[in-house]
Amino acid sequence: MKLCLMKKNEIIGKGTWLDAVANKIIEREVYLGRDLSMIRTESGLGASGIPHIGSLSDAVRAYGVTLALKNLGYNSETVTFADDMDGLRRVPSDMPPWLQEYLLKPVSHIPDPFGCHNSYSEHMSGMLRDALDAINIEYKFFSAKKVYEGGMLANVIDKILRNSSTIGYIIYETVGQDKFLKVLPYFPICKECGRIYTANAYEYDQKRFIVKYRCEGVEIKGKKIEGCGYEGEADIRKADGKLAWKVEFAARWARLDIRFEAYGKDIADSVKVNDLVAERILNFVPPYHIRYEMFLDEHGRKISKSAGNVFTPQEWLKYGTPESLLLLLYKRYTGTRRLSYKSIPKLMDEVDYIEDIYFGKQRATTKTAEMRLKGLYEYIHHLRPPSKPKTHVPYNLLVELASFAPQGRVEEFVISRLIKYGYKVDEEVLRRARLAINYAHKFGRLKRGLVELSKNEKLALRQLVSKIREVNTPDELQHSIFELARSNRIEPRQFFRKLYEIFLGIPRGPRLGPYLFDIGKDEVLRLLEPYLHSD
């Protein structure tokens, strides 16, 4: 096994951020002197609401780091941990109102509102697992409910509760929260009302592994929720309750020997506390972390299950390939990004671009950029890239063809036009065409801003409008475009590029004459009209 220690300006692995992170993990583990026979990465799986692409990104990025570790010659696996003991704090948008009856009950104890799984949590975490399976992510799954039921965390829970006073001060000194100076960092499930956060754990019986509690109520987001008054006991070797977030990550890391876990800035304080608890109480050096920014919706709002602006992985895969979704998540992890259905066409064509780079059909701006893009291409194919490139048809072209195709024979029309334009129609093109047809049916035509034109290009465009009214054949129109470019001292390739951007939103496409005849003179004139009156 070769140890890869990074020198200044040295490119590691495939040249991506995944490789840089994997290398830092190895350097750190070697320094710590820990066993390198298995390097485990972890991700949480939300179970409290409809999962969105941001929810999926945790597991995908953890798996990407696992792939990078394997590429460096180390055994690695990704663990996903579903927090299905979490209490339902609010009813997400578009969910049935009867869920109000189950507020603060563990999501694994709530019926599935869709009626197809054993519980609410199984449905929600199941959606994430289905999405991971659809994009071929390999992972080992853990359910918090089953982990607690089986007593898997009992020893670390015992150690945490024996040191609860110290942990209370760690939490207070780190984030200013004094709650755990008064109660234990453990949430029992009240045996009377079935709620999880209303019961306060006040005493731990070390000999019996029992937590004593009173259901006194809780304040969540400024709202006081009364307890039922019940006093009872919870066995830490069973699923009678769960650890508080401020210590549960640490327990998982120590028990599962986790060496890497990313986190979002919304839980930065919890991670900081868990790092200290892992190190000071559990004698476990916490995993290497990276902190990522959150996805926002197209209006710049935080994507939230409760707000109802969730864009699910399943929705993406109706319109885009798994590779396009993986490229979205693997391109980078820093910086806030806006995400909507408008991202799909760009990502679809970007996959084609990096495939062309990979197979030498195009060149990147620098050798470093080329290596990175080739690396990304291998990662979106799970380090098993195809031996030859796929057939490429611009996604925008497919959407546009589907948008003006006759009702009832859309696919037939799209395929016939592709053949007419000289494209090879194989299974890959059919798959992409069907995705684009779904996109066109759901969202309509692609919206584009005005293309910036030079003075000569604007003049040529006005002349083109007259030609379009006069010409009678696609070949005649194709020839006219060349002539207009030359007569206005414009390089023809540049003029065609601007026309493709106006009509398709992309820099290249099919032969323009036949395409413009297919969409019709009226539509061509409508698309050109905004340019006729600009200065």
C-alpha positions as CSV (number, residue, x, y, z in Angstrom):
1,M,0.0,0.0,0.0
2,K,1.5,3.3,-1.1
3,L,1.3,6.3,1.2
4,C,0.6,9.5,-0.8
5,L,1.8,12.5,1.1
6,M,1.1,15.8,-0.7
7,K,4.0,18.1,-1.5
8,K,3.5,21.7,-2.4
9,N,1.8,22.1,-5.9
10,E,1.7,18.3,-6.3
11,I,-1.4,16.9,-7.9
12,I,-2.8,14.0,-6.0
13,G,-5.0,11.2,-7.4
14,K,-7.3,12.5,-10.1
15,G,-6.7,16.1,-9.2
16,T,-10.1,16.9,-7.7
17,W,-11.2,18.1,-4.3
18,L,-12.2,14.5,-3.4
19,D,-8.6,13.4,-3.9
20,A,-7.2,16.4,-1.8
21,V,-9.6,15.5,1.0
22,A,-8.7,11.8,0.8
23,N,-5.0,12.6,1.0
24,K,-5.5,14.9,4.0
25,I,-7.4,12.1,5.8
26,I,-4.5,9.7,5.1
27,E,-1.9,12.2,6.3
28,R,-3.9,12.8,9.5
29,E,-4.4,9.1,10.2
30,V,-0.7,8.3,9.7
31,Y,0.2,11.1,12.1
32,L,-2.3,9.8,14.6
33,G,-0.9,6.3,14.2
34,R,-4.3,4.7,13.7
35,D,-5.1,1.5,11.9
36,L,-5.4,2.0,8.2
37,S,-7.0,-1.3,7.3
38,M,-10.4,0.3,6.9
39,I,-11.1,4.0,6.6
40,R,-14.8,4.6,7.1
41,T,-16.7,7.7,5.9
42,E,-20.2,8.6,7.2
43,S,-23.2,10.6,6.3
44,G,-26.5,11.1,8.1
45,L,-29.8,10.4,6.3
46,G,-32.7,12.6,7.2
47,A,-35.9,10.9,8.1
48,S,-38.2,13.8,9.2
49,G,-39.4,15.1,5.8
50,I,-39.3,14.7,2.0
51,P,-35.6,14.5,1.2
52,H,-34.1,17.0,-1.3
53,I,-30.9,17.0,-3.3
54,G,-29.1,18.8,-0.5
55,S,-30.0,15.8,1.8
56,L,-28.6,13.4,-0.8
57,S,-25.4,15.4,-1.2
58,D,-24.0,14.3,2.2
59,A,-24.0,10.6,1.3
60,V,-22.8,11.2,-2.3
61,R,-19.9,13.3,-1.1
62,A,-19.0,10.8,1.6
63,Y,-19.0,8.1,-1.1
64,G,-16.9,10.2,-3.4
65,V,-14.2,10.5,-0.6
66,T,-14.4,6.7,-0.2
67,L,-13.8,6.3,-3.9
68,A,-10.8,8.7,-3.7
69,L,-9.4,6.7,-0.7
70,K,-9.7,3.5,-2.7
71,N,-8.0,5.2,-5.6
72,L,-5.1,6.0,-3.3
73,G,-4.8,2.3,-2.4
74,Y,-6.8,2.1,0.9
75,N,-9.8,0.1,1.9
76,S,-12.8,2.3,2.6
77,E,-16.6,2.2,2.9
78,T,-19.4,4.6,3.4
79,V,-21.8,4.4,6.3
80,T,-25.2,6.1,6.2
81,F,-27.1,6.6,9.5
82,A,-30.8,7.4,9.4
83,D,-31.9,9.5,12.4
84,D,-35.2,7.8,12.6
85,M,-35.5,8.3,16.4
86,D,-35.7,12.0,15.8
87,G,-39.0,13.6,16.9
88,L,-41.3,15.3,14.3
89,R,-41.0,19.0,15.2
90,R,-43.4,20.3,12.6
91,V,-45.6,19.0,9.8
92,P,-43.9,19.6,6.5
93,S,-45.8,21.4,3.7
94,D,-48.3,19.3,1.7
95,M,-48.5,16.6,4.4
96,P,-51.9,15.5,5.8
97,P,-53.0,17.6,8.8
98,W,-53.6,14.5,10.9
99,L,-49.8,14.4,11.4
100,Q,-50.3,17.2,14.0
101,E,-51.4,14.4,16.4
102,Y,-47.8,13.0,16.1
103,L,-45.8,16.1,16.8
104,L,-42.7,15.3,18.9
105,K,-43.1,11.6,18.5
106,P,-40.2,9.7,17.0
107,V,-40.6,9.5,13.2
108,S,-40.1,5.8,13.3
109,H,-43.3,5.6,15.5
110,I,-45.5,7.6,13.1
111,P,-47.6,5.9,10.4
112,D,-46.5,6.4,6.8
113,P,-48.8,9.2,5.4
114,F,-48.4,7.6,2.0
115,G,-49.4,4.2,3.1
116,C,-46.6,2.2,1.5
117,H,-44.0,1.8,4.3
118,N,-44.1,0.6,7.9
119,S,-43.5,4.1,9.2
120,Y,-43.1,7.8,8.3
121,S,-39.3,7.5,8.7
122,E,-39.1,4.4,6.5
123,H,-40.8,6.3,3.7
124,M,-38.5,9.4,4.0
125,S,-35.2,7.6,4.5
126,G,-36.4,5.1,1.9
127,M,-36.7,7.8,-0.7
128,L,-33.1,8.8,0.0
129,R,-31.9,5.2,-0.2
130,D,-33.9,4.7,-3.5
131,A,-32.1,7.8,-4.9
132,L,-28.7,6.5,-3.8
133,D,-29.4,3.1,-5.4
134,A,-30.6,4.8,-8.6
135,I,-27.2,6.6,-9.0
136,N,-25.3,3.5,-7.9
137,I,-23.9,4.8,-4.6
138,E,-22.6,1.9,-2.4
139,Y,-23.1,2.3,1.3
140,K,-23.8,0.4,4.6
141,F,-27.1,1.4,6.1
142,F,-27.8,1.9,9.8
143,S,-31.2,2.8,11.3
144,A,-30.9,4.7,14.6
145,K,-34.0,2.8,15.9
146,K,-32.4,-0.6,15.2
147,V,-29.0,0.6,16.5
148,Y,-30.6,1.6,19.8
149,E,-32.9,-1.5,20.0
150,G,-29.9,-3.7,19.6
151,G,-27.9,-2.0,22.3
152,M,-25.1,-1.2,19.8
153,L,-24.4,2.2,21.4
154,A,-25.0,1.1,25.0
155,N,-21.4,1.2,26.1
156,V,-20.7,4.7,24.7
157,I,-24.1,6.0,26.1
158,D,-23.1,4.7,29.5
159,K,-19.7,6.5,29.3
160,I,-21.4,9.7,28.2
161,L,-24.0,9.6,31.0
162,R,-21.3,8.8,33.6
163,N,-19.6,12.0,32.5
164,S,-22.7,14.1,32.0
165,S,-21.6,16.9,34.3
166,T,-18.4,17.4,32.4
167,I,-20.3,17.3,29.1
168,G,-22.8,19.9,30.4
169,Y,-19.9,22.3,31.0
170,I,-18.3,21.5,27.6
171,I,-21.6,22.4,25.9
172,Y,-22.1,25.6,28.0
173,E,-18.5,26.8,27.5
174,T,-18.6,26.0,23.7
175,V,-22.0,27.2,22.6
176,G,-23.5,29.0,25.7
177,Q,-26.3,26.5,26.1
178,D,-27.0,25.8,29.8
179,K,-29.7,23.1,29.3
180,F,-27.4,20.2,29.9
181,L,-26.1,21.6,33.1
182,K,-29.6,20.8,34.4
183,V,-30.6,17.6,32.5
184,L,-28.8,14.6,31.0
185,P,-27.9,14.7,27.3
186,Y,-30.3,11.9,26.7
187,F,-33.9,12.1,25.4
188,P,-36.2,9.4,26.8
189,I,-39.4,8.6,25.0
190,C,-42.2,9.2,27.4
191,K,-44.0,5.8,27.9
192,E,-47.3,7.7,28.6
193,C,-47.6,10.2,25.8
194,G,-45.0,8.7,23.4
195,R,-43.2,12.0,22.8
196,I,-39.4,12.3,22.9
197,Y,-38.4,15.9,23.8
198,T,-40.9,16.6,26.5
199,A,-39.3,14.1,28.9
200,N,-36.3,15.5,30.9
201,A,-33.7,12.9,32.1
202,Y,-32.6,13.9,35.5
203,E,-30.8,10.9,36.9
204,Y,-28.7,7.9,35.6
205,D,-28.6,4.6,37.5
206,Q,-25.2,3.2,36.4
207,K,-25.8,-0.3,37.8
208,R,-29.1,-0.8,36.0
209,F,-28.3,1.2,32.9
210,I,-31.5,3.2,33.6
211,V,-32.3,6.8,33.0
212,K,-35.0,8.4,35.2
213,Y,-37.2,11.1,33.7
214,R,-40.2,13.4,34.1
215,C,-42.4,14.5,31.2
216,E,-42.3,18.2,32.0
217,G,-42.5,19.8,28.6
218,V,-40.2,21.6,26.2
219,E,-39.8,24.9,24.4
220,I,-39.1,24.5,20.6
221,K,-38.5,27.7,18.5
222,G,-40.1,29.9,21.2
223,K,-43.2,27.8,21.6
224,K,-43.8,26.0,24.9
225,I,-45.2,22.4,24.6
226,E,-46.5,21.0,27.9
227,G,-45.5,17.6,29.1
228,C,-48.0,15.0,30.3
229,G,-46.4,14.8,33.8
230,Y,-45.5,11.1,33.7
231,E,-42.5,9.9,35.6
232,G,-40.7,6.8,34.3
233,E,-37.5,5.0,33.4
234,A,-35.7,4.4,30.1
235,D,-33.2,1.6,29.5
236,I,-30.2,2.8,27.5
237,R,-29.7,-0.7,26.1
238,K,-33.1,-0.4,24.3
239,A,-34.8,2.1,22.0
240,D,-36.4,3.8,25.0
241,G,-34.8,7.1,24.0
242,K,-31.8,8.6,22.2
243,L,-28.8,10.7,22.8
244,A,-29.0,14.5,22.3
245,W,-27.5,15.7,19.0
246,K,-24.8,17.5,21.0
247,V,-23.3,14.0,21.8
248,E,-24.9,11.5,19.4
249,F,-22.5,12.2,16.6
250,A,-19.5,11.5,18.9
251,A,-21.1,8.2,20.0
252,R,-21.6,7.1,16.4
253,W,-18.1,8.1,15.4
254,A,-16.5,6.3,18.3
255,R,-18.6,3.1,18.0
256,L,-18.3,2.9,14.1
257,D,-14.8,4.2,13.9
258,I,-15.6,7.0,11.5
259,R,-12.7,8.9,10.0
260,F,-14.5,11.4,7.7
261,E,-17.8,13.2,7.9
262,A,-18.8,16.5,6.2
263,Y,-21.3,18.9,7.7
264,G,-23.4,21.9,6.8
265,K,-22.9,25.2,8.5
266,D,-26.4,24.9,10.1
267,I,-25.0,22.3,12.5
268,A,-21.5,23.7,12.9
269,D,-22.1,24.2,16.7
270,S,-23.2,20.7,17.2
271,V,-20.2,19.3,15.4
272,K,-17.9,21.5,17.4
273,V,-19.3,20.1,20.7
274,N,-19.3,16.5,19.4
275,D,-15.6,16.8,18.4
276,L,-14.8,17.8,22.0
277,V,-17.0,15.0,23.5
278,A,-15.4,12.4,21.3
279,E,-11.9,13.5,22.2
280,R,-12.3,14.3,25.9
281,I,-14.9,11.8,27.0
282,L,-14.8,8.9,24.6
283,N,-11.0,9.1,23.9
284,F,-11.7,9.0,20.2
285,V,-10.1,11.5,17.8
286,P,-13.1,12.9,15.8
287,P,-13.2,12.4,12.0
288,Y,-11.7,14.8,9.5
289,H,-14.4,17.3,8.5
290,I,-15.2,19.5,5.6
291,R,-17.8,22.2,5.9
292,Y,-20.1,22.8,3.0
293,E,-22.5,25.5,2.1
294,M,-26.2,24.8,1.7
295,F,-28.2,24.7,-1.6
296,L,-30.6,27.5,-2.1
297,D,-33.7,27.5,-4.4
298,E,-33.8,29.7,-7.5
299,H,-35.0,32.7,-5.4
300,G,-32.1,32.5,-3.0
301,R,-34.2,30.9,-0.2
302,K,-32.9,28.0,1.9
303,I,-34.3,24.7,0.7
304,S,-36.5,23.4,3.5
305,K,-38.7,20.4,3.9
306,S,-41.2,22.4,6.0
307,A,-41.2,25.3,3.5
308,G,-42.2,23.1,0.6
309,N,-39.6,24.2,-1.9
310,V,-37.9,20.8,-2.0
311,F,-36.4,19.5,-5.2
312,T,-36.1,15.8,-4.8
313,P,-33.4,13.5,-6.4
314,Q,-36.3,11.5,-7.9
315,E,-37.6,14.7,-9.6
316,W,-34.1,15.4,-11.1
317,L,-33.8,11.8,-12.5
318,K,-37.1,12.3,-14.4
319,Y,-35.3,14.9,-16.5
320,G,-31.5,14.3,-16.1
321,T,-29.1,11.4,-16.0
322,P,-27.4,10.1,-12.8
323,E,-24.1,11.4,-14.2
324,S,-25.5,15.0,-14.4
325,L,-26.7,14.8,-10.8
326,L,-23.4,13.4,-9.6
327,L,-21.5,16.2,-11.5
328,L,-23.6,18.7,-9.6
329,L,-22.5,17.3,-6.3
330,Y,-18.9,16.5,-7.1
331,K,-17.9,19.7,-8.9
332,R,-17.3,21.5,-5.7
333,Y,-18.5,21.6,-2.1
334,T,-17.6,25.3,-1.2
335,G,-19.9,28.2,-1.8
336,T,-23.6,28.6,-1.8
337,R,-25.4,27.4,-5.0
338,R,-28.9,28.0,-6.3
339,L,-30.6,24.9,-7.5
340,S,-33.7,24.4,-9.6
341,Y,-34.9,22.5,-12.7
342,K,-33.1,25.2,-14.7
343,S,-29.8,23.6,-13.6
344,I,-30.5,20.4,-15.5
345,P,-29.9,21.4,-19.1
346,K,-26.6,23.0,-18.3
347,L,-25.4,20.0,-16.3
348,M,-26.5,17.6,-19.0
349,D,-24.4,19.4,-21.6
350,E,-21.6,19.8,-19.1
351,V,-21.3,16.1,-18.8
352,D,-20.9,15.9,-22.6
353,Y,-18.2,18.5,-22.4
354,I,-16.1,16.8,-19.8
355,E,-16.6,13.5,-21.7
356,D,-15.2,15.2,-24.8
357,I,-12.2,16.4,-22.7
358,Y,-11.7,12.9,-21.3
359,F,-11.6,11.3,-24.8
360,G,-9.5,14.0,-26.3
361,K,-12.2,15.6,-28.5
362,Q,-11.8,18.9,-26.8
363,R,-9.0,20.6,-24.8
364,A,-9.3,22.4,-21.5
365,T,-7.7,25.8,-20.8
366,T,-4.8,24.3,-18.8
367,K,-3.3,20.9,-18.1
368,T,-4.4,21.2,-14.4
369,A,-8.0,22.0,-15.5
370,E,-7.9,19.1,-17.9
371,M,-6.7,16.6,-15.3
372,R,-9.4,17.8,-12.9
373,L,-12.2,17.5,-15.5
374,K,-11.0,14.0,-16.4
375,G,-11.0,13.1,-12.8
376,L,-14.5,14.4,-12.3
377,Y,-15.6,12.3,-15.3
378,E,-14.2,9.2,-13.7
379,Y,-15.8,10.0,-10.4
380,I,-19.3,10.5,-11.9
381,H,-18.8,7.0,-13.4
382,H,-17.7,5.6,-10.0
383,L,-14.1,5.2,-11.2
384,R,-15.4,2.8,-13.9
385,P,-15.6,5.1,-17.0
386,P,-16.9,3.8,-20.3
387,S,-14.3,2.7,-22.9
388,K,-15.7,5.1,-25.5
389,P,-17.8,8.3,-25.6
390,K,-21.6,8.2,-25.9
391,T,-23.5,9.8,-28.7
392,H,-24.0,13.5,-27.9
393,V,-27.1,15.4,-28.8
394,P,-27.5,18.9,-27.2
395,Y,-30.1,18.7,-24.4
396,N,-31.5,22.1,-25.3
397,L,-32.1,20.9,-28.9
398,L,-34.1,18.0,-27.6
399,V,-36.2,20.2,-25.3
400,E,-36.9,22.6,-28.1
401,L,-37.9,19.8,-30.6
402,A,-40.2,18.3,-27.9
403,S,-41.7,21.7,-27.3
404,F,-43.0,22.2,-30.8
405,A,-43.6,18.6,-31.7
406,P,-47.1,17.5,-32.7
407,Q,-49.2,16.2,-29.8
408,G,-49.5,12.4,-29.7
409,R,-46.3,11.7,-31.6
410,V,-43.6,13.7,-29.7
411,E,-41.0,11.0,-29.5
412,E,-41.5,10.0,-33.1
413,F,-41.1,13.7,-34.2
414,V,-38.0,14.3,-32.1
415,I,-36.3,11.2,-33.4
416,S,-37.2,11.8,-37.0
417,R,-35.8,15.3,-36.8
418,L,-32.5,14.1,-35.2
419,I,-32.1,11.6,-38.1
420,K,-32.8,14.4,-40.5
421,Y,-30.1,16.6,-38.9
422,G,-27.6,13.7,-39.3
423,Y,-27.4,12.5,-35.7
424,K,-26.9,8.9,-34.9
425,V,-29.9,7.7,-32.9
426,D,-29.0,4.9,-30.5
427,E,-30.2,3.7,-27.0
428,E,-28.3,6.5,-25.3
429,V,-29.9,9.2,-27.5
430,L,-33.3,7.6,-27.0
431,R,-32.8,7.7,-23.2
432,R,-31.8,11.4,-23.4
433,A,-34.6,12.3,-25.7
434,R,-37.2,10.8,-23.3
435,L,-35.7,12.8,-20.4
436,A,-35.9,16.0,-22.5
437,I,-39.5,15.2,-23.5
438,N,-40.4,14.9,-19.8
439,Y,-38.6,18.2,-19.2
440,A,-40.5,20.0,-22.0
441,H,-43.9,18.6,-20.9
442,K,-43.3,19.7,-17.3
443,F,-41.5,23.0,-17.7
444,G,-42.0,24.1,-21.4
445,R,-39.4,25.8,-23.5
446,L,-36.1,26.9,-22.1
447,K,-36.1,30.6,-21.1
448,R,-33.1,32.6,-22.3
449,G,-31.8,36.1,-22.0
450,L,-30.8,38.2,-24.9
451,V,-27.5,37.4,-26.6
452,E,-24.9,40.2,-26.8
453,L,-24.3,41.2,-30.4
454,S,-21.8,43.5,-32.1
455,K,-23.0,46.3,-34.4
456,N,-22.2,44.2,-37.5
457,E,-24.0,41.2,-36.1
458,K,-27.1,43.2,-35.4
459,L,-27.1,44.5,-39.0
460,A,-26.7,40.9,-40.3
461,L,-29.5,39.8,-38.2
462,R,-31.9,42.4,-39.6
463,Q,-30.9,41.3,-43.1
464,L,-31.5,37.7,-42.1
465,V,-35.1,38.6,-41.2
466,S,-35.7,39.7,-44.8
467,K,-34.0,36.6,-46.2
468,I,-36.2,34.3,-44.0
469,R,-39.3,35.8,-45.6
470,E,-37.8,35.3,-49.1
471,V,-36.1,31.8,-49.1
472,N,-38.0,28.7,-50.0
473,T,-35.6,25.8,-49.0
474,P,-33.4,25.0,-45.9
475,D,-30.3,24.9,-48.1
476,E,-31.0,28.3,-49.5
477,L,-31.4,29.6,-45.9
478,Q,-28.2,27.9,-44.8
479,H,-26.3,29.5,-47.7
480,S,-27.8,32.9,-47.0
481,I,-26.5,32.8,-43.4
482,F,-22.9,32.3,-44.7
483,E,-23.3,35.1,-47.2
484,L,-24.7,37.5,-44.7
485,A,-21.8,36.8,-42.3
486,R,-19.2,37.4,-45.0
487,S,-20.9,40.5,-46.4
488,N,-20.9,42.1,-42.9
489,R,-17.3,41.1,-42.3
490,I,-18.2,38.5,-39.6
491,E,-16.4,35.2,-39.3
492,P,-19.1,32.7,-40.3
493,R,-18.4,30.4,-37.4
494,Q,-18.9,33.2,-35.0
495,F,-22.2,34.3,-36.6
496,F,-23.5,30.7,-36.5
497,R,-22.5,30.5,-32.8
498,K,-24.5,33.6,-32.0
499,L,-27.5,32.3,-33.9
500,Y,-27.4,29.0,-32.1
501,E,-27.3,30.9,-28.8
502,I,-30.4,32.9,-29.9
503,F,-32.4,29.9,-31.1
504,L,-31.2,27.1,-28.8
505,G,-29.2,28.7,-25.9
506,I,-26.1,26.7,-26.8
507,P,-23.0,27.5,-29.0
508,R,-23.6,24.7,-31.5
509,G,-26.3,22.5,-32.9
510,P,-27.8,20.9,-36.0
511,R,-27.6,22.4,-39.5
512,L,-29.3,25.7,-38.9
513,G,-31.2,26.0,-42.2
514,P,-33.2,22.7,-41.8
515,Y,-33.7,23.4,-38.1
516,L,-35.2,26.9,-38.7
517,F,-37.5,25.6,-41.4
518,D,-38.7,22.9,-38.9
519,I,-39.6,25.4,-36.2
520,G,-41.3,27.6,-38.8
521,K,-40.8,31.1,-40.1
522,D,-43.2,32.7,-37.7
523,E,-41.4,31.2,-34.7
524,V,-38.0,32.2,-36.1
525,L,-39.2,35.8,-36.6
526,R,-40.7,35.8,-33.0
527,L,-37.3,34.8,-31.6
528,L,-35.4,37.4,-33.6
529,E,-37.9,40.2,-33.0
530,P,-36.3,41.5,-29.7
531,Y,-33.0,42.1,-31.5
532,L,-34.5,44.2,-34.3
533,H,-35.2,47.3,-32.2
534,S,-32.2,47.2,-29.9
535,D,-29.5,49.9,-30.4
